[in-house]
Amino acid sequence: MDALNYFAMSWLSPDLLALTALGTFLGIYVGAIPGLSVTMAVSILISFTFSWDVNNALCLMVGVYMGGVYGGSRTAILLNIPGAPSAIATALDGYPLAKKGLAGEAIGLSTVMSVVGGFIGIFVLALAAPSIAEFAITFQPRDYMMLGILGIMLVGSLSGSSLAKGIFAGAFGLLIGTVGLDPMTADERFTFGIIELWDGINPVAVMIGMFGISEALHQLQHMNKAVIKQKISRIIPRLSDVKKYLPLSIRTSFIGVIVGALPGTGGDIAALMAYDHAKRTTKDPDVAFGEGAKEGLIAPESANNAAVGGAYIPMLTLGIPGDAVTAVFIGALFIHGLNPGPLLMVEQPHMFWFTVGNLTLANLFILVFGLTGIKLFSKIVECPKGILIPLIFLLSIVGAYAINNAITDIWWMLAFGVFGYFMRLYGFPVGPVILGVILSSLTDENWRRAILTERGSVIDLFAHMFTSPLSVVLLMTIVLILFTKTPLWTKMIKPKLFKI
Amino acid sequence: MSSHESIPETRKPGERLFGFLLIIGSVYLFWQSYKISGFSDLSSAGAFPMATAATMLLASCIVFVNTLKLPATQGMDFFSHCFPPIVAIIMALILIYAVVLESLGFILSSFIFLFISIQFLYRRSVLTTLAISLLSLIMVYIVFRLVFQVVLPEGIVPERDIIASITALWR
């Protein structure tokens, strides 16, 4: 009964309801406007909302997250520019549909199927998370340490073709996270005698720099991309279409939720896998894939929204973010005094049910905003970059200042922004940096706990790993990821195994 | 989110230097982390930073060696393709904006920043830019200062007095 009360909390309070609606509305536009990303928006929002009541802040951010994942599809369909990486697969068939004059129908269908996917994701979250959290209580410190490393490695290896660059980025993030007084021994780490550094570098400043400033600087190079306008007709999809494609939508939603729940994988990979699934399982599509097949639009759209629910599972039960957006989200939860992980579910179960209720509400708002206001939408999305980019800089600077009312945070943000610009330029992923900053204290503390339990013996630590099935699986996964990037695998074993 | 940059088959201008600087930076950070508690204990405060700095060093060496093997991209110049003047100018503008933010105050410094950067990037008439900057600033101010109650530097503009006199007019 308590669970139901907390579930309905954001539905019954006018303030929370309005904030969720506002968040979802903003999220749809943020996700849709090329140049604005959900990660960027949530990073900036944290700095503005950290003094708020936790429920109010969560409602706004959950809305932005949910709306943002959906919003990316709009520009993918209308302009062939995916507003977010999770909408890359959507553009493959969405844009050809728009070129045929079916933009409205494509938007309507993708909205309904996104909502279906969203509900399936939330349902699985509500069902699976409590038992996973119960299981997670039995995790040893070494398992947490390995989960942290695994998350960073997966994001590092999946977000670029070079594992070394991903690992560098992840390790750099972990190192940034250690700056300040050591929480266990109060030793100074990388403080250079500066008292201001005792508290460490604010993760929000790093996030805004890496995702706000560096991304906007990068976009300065692509200022003059021509925008092709599309005619939008009927938006509400036909019931026969919804019925016809519902089974595919449900199947791909489950792909989405599973992929989303894996640490290191998010909506983008879920969407591409779902697209591939649709392509393989659709025997006789009315239109060929890549030329405007509705199946090719529905599959990724269902999957990427279902992945949101999936991504919440490791985030809330283990405190492990799946990708950069969830890493930023975990940062937000920490700032609001919540400690994501198995104990959150035990000590504050209301937060879990509140989040589930809130996600459901945001998903409903997607349906409302997704099927309305399309004229206003096409006007806003065409906002010239010459106006948009200075505004992003302005918000980033104000956001960084607002964290502590300190100019120091602005300097950190600018430094990470410029460094992030060069990292992106030379193909280094910036997602693992944020993941590293967030996971640093978890990995550090658990490493030290693990080694203290074994009385400082690394050999004992490794030996005892083989006594627990979970530790073995985690260790093997880490070894496998490393192994599949070595020349031994890529040049010798893989060609023979897959007969390339 | 455009963190998914695909690695080119060729080497961009400045990539070797960047890789080399990463190695130097990693060595420096490793030395700094060694200074925390040396090789005293695996559970010491410096053990984890040392492990991460060592990982950075190893990874940056691999990246550097891989970069050396790649052929340079033809027809690409550092100052026109990697760090074009537009990026450098905007970076300088942001820096100046951050420096004067506290002394000039949010309203004045943001207005000047918006006006100059929009005029530079959007290239329309001065009046249009003026209107866009003013409108954007008003919207940002209303949303963040008045609705979100974010404290912003006041500087030389007597912001509180202005707000007080405006509220007095309504009474």
Chai-1 contact restraints between the chains, C-beta under 6 A:
chainA,res_idxA,chainB,res_idxB,connection_type,confidence,min_distance_angstrom,max_distance_angstrom,comment,restraint_id
A,S37,B,M1,contact,1.0,0.0,6.0,A-B,restraint_1
A,T39,B,M1,contact,1.0,0.0,6.0,A-B,restraint_2
A,F48,B,F148,contact,1.0,0.0,6.0,A-B,restraint_3
A,F48,B,V150,contact,1.0,0.0,6.0,A-B,restraint_4
A,P85,B,M1,contact,1.0,0.0,6.0,A-B,restraint_5
A,P85,B,H4,contact,1.0,0.0,6.0,A-B,restraint_6
A,S159,B,S3,contact,1.0,0.0,6.0,A-B,restraint_7
A,S159,B,H4,contact,1.0,0.0,6.0,A-B,restraint_8
A,S161,B,I7,contact,1.0,0.0,6.0,A-B,restraint_9
A,S162,B,I7,contact,1.0,0.0,6.0,A-B,restraint_10
A,A164,B,A59,contact,1.0,0.0,6.0,A-B,restraint_11
A,A164,B,I62,contact,1.0,0.0,6.0,A-B,restraint_12
A,A164,B,V63,contact,1.0,0.0,6.0,A-B,restraint_13
A,K165,B,V63,contact,1.0,0.0,6.0,A-B,restraint_14
A,I167,B,A59,contact,1.0,0.0,6.0,A-B,restraint_15
A,F168,B,M56,contact,1.0,0.0,6.0,A-B,restraint_16
A,F168,B,A59,contact,1.0,0.0,6.0,A-B,restraint_17
A,F168,B,S60,contact,1.0,0.0,6.0,A-B,restraint_18
A,A171,B,T52,contact,1.0,0.0,6.0,A-B,restraint_19
A,A171,B,T55,contact,1.0,0.0,6.0,A-B,restraint_20
A,A171,B,M56,contact,1.0,0.0,6.0,A-B,restraint_21
A,F172,B,M56,contact,1.0,0.0,6.0,A-B,restraint_22
A,L174,B,T52,contact,1.0,0.0,6.0,A-B,restraint_23
A,L175,B,T52,contact,1.0,0.0,6.0,A-B,restraint_24
A,T178,B,P49,contact,1.0,0.0,6.0,A-B,restraint_25
A,D182,B,A45,contact,1.0,0.0,6.0,A-B,restraint_26
A,T185,B,A45,contact,1.0,0.0,6.0,A-B,restraint_27
A,D187,B,I36,contact,1.0,0.0,6.0,A-B,restraint_28
A,D187,B,A45,contact,1.0,0.0,6.0,A-B,restraint_29
A,R189,B,I36,contact,1.0,0.0,6.0,A-B,restraint_30
A,R189,B,P49,contact,1.0,0.0,6.0,A-B,restraint_31
A,F190,B,Q32,contact,1.0,0.0,6.0,A-B,restraint_32
A,L217,B,V87,contact,1.0,0.0,6.0,A-B,restraint_33
A,L220,B,I86,contact,1.0,0.0,6.0,A-B,restraint_34
A,L220,B,V87,contact,1.0,0.0,6.0,A-B,restraint_35
A,L220,B,I90,contact,1.0,0.0,6.0,A-B,restraint_36
A,P384,B,Y122,contact,1.0,0.0,6.0,A-B,restraint_37
A,G386,B,L121,contact,1.0,0.0,6.0,A-B,restraint_38
A,G386,B,Y122,contact,1.0,0.0,6.0,A-B,restraint_39
A,I387,B,I118,contact,1.0,0.0,6.0,A-B,restraint_40
A,I387,B,Y122,contact,1.0,0.0,6.0,A-B,restraint_41
A,I387,B,I132,contact,1.0,0.0,6.0,A-B,restraint_42
A,P390,B,L114,contact,1.0,0.0,6.0,A-B,restraint_43
A,P390,B,S117,contact,1.0,0.0,6.0,A-B,restraint_44
A,P390,B,I118,contact,1.0,0.0,6.0,A-B,restraint_45
A,L391,B,S136,contact,1.0,0.0,6.0,A-B,restraint_46
A,F393,B,I94,contact,1.0,0.0,6.0,A-B,restraint_47
A,L394,B,S110,contact,1.0,0.0,6.0,A-B,restraint_48
A,A402,B,V150,contact,1.0,0.0,6.0,A-B,restraint_49
A,N405,B,V151,contact,1.0,0.0,6.0,A-B,restraint_50
A,I407,B,E102,contact,1.0,0.0,6.0,A-B,restraint_51
A,I410,B,A98,contact,1.0,0.0,6.0,A-B,restraint_52
A,F422,B,F18,contact,1.0,0.0,6.0,A-B,restraint_53
A,R424,B,E5,contact,1.0,0.0,6.0,A-B,restraint_54
A,L425,B,C82,contact,1.0,0.0,6.0,A-B,restraint_55
A,Y426,B,E15,contact,1.0,0.0,6.0,A-B,restraint_56
A,Y426,B,F18,contact,1.0,0.0,6.0,A-B,restraint_57
A,G427,B,E5,contact,1.0,0.0,6.0,A-B,restraint_58
A,G427,B,I7,contact,1.0,0.0,6.0,A-B,restraint_59
A,P429,B,S3,contact,1.0,0.0,6.0,A-B,restraint_60
A,V430,B,S3,contact,1.0,0.0,6.0,A-B,restraint_61
A,G431,B,S3,contact,1.0,0.0,6.0,A-B,restraint_62
A,D444,B,F48,contact,1.0,0.0,6.0,A-B,restraint_63
A,W447,B,F48,contact,1.0,0.0,6.0,A-B,restraint_64
A,R448,B,S43,contact,1.0,0.0,6.0,A-B,restraint_65
A,I451,B,L42,contact,1.0,0.0,6.0,A-B,restraint_66
A,I451,B,S43,contact,1.0,0.0,6.0,A-B,restraint_67
A,L452,B,S43,contact,1.0,0.0,6.0,A-B,restraint_68
A,G456,B,L42,contact,1.0,0.0,6.0,A-B,restraint_69
